[in-house]
Amino acid sequence: MNQVIQTIKARRSIRKYTDQQISDDHLNAILEAGLYAPTAHNQQPWHFTVIQKPEVLALINKKTRDAMLNTGIEWMTRMASKEDFKVTYNAPTLIVVSGKKDAMAMEADCSAAIQNMLVAAESLDIGSVWLGLVRLVFQDEEVKNALNIPEDYKPYYSVSFGHKAQDKALPAPRRNRDVIQFIR
């Protein structure tokens, strides 16, 4: 089987990491993969904020947990009520992906960049998980100041990266094959 397809099929959302930081070489390769994502009219509207500072990761974890506890949404409250819950799953690296506000398809382009980074990380045996819940705190003043995202960009998502705490790959969830239609 083609190595790229094999990597895509092997990738899983990792929620347990070791304390070891990923190397700069791996981080740069992951970021480079994000830069090579497809983009509408080649606008390349993304901005990547790499966070490895423990104090900023702790702030994001705390603020996200607090926001989840106050949503009134049962599953979020239940998840955030766990004493050891951290939205970043203790990964040592978090990348916040923002899009240029006036770009044509910034959210789609940023999502493509994230997917490239996820696949690149798997190819390097680096664990990753796409995090949507961090969006709850992107407007929090303390978080905004800590992230220092340029004014003309809007943060969309973040991704945790780190060394996998478990060696064995989890089996892939069953895929729904009823979503493919051919018109030939």
Protein Blocks (a to p, Z undefined) as FASTA:
>chain_A
ZZklmmmmmpccdfbdcfbdcdfklmmmmmmmmmmpccehhlopaccdddfbfklmmmmm
mmmmmmmmmnopaklmmmmmpmklcfklopabdcdddddfkbmklmmmmmmmmmmmmmmm
mmnopacdddfklmmmmmpmklmmmnopafkbccfbdcdddddfbfbdcddddddfklcc
cdZZ
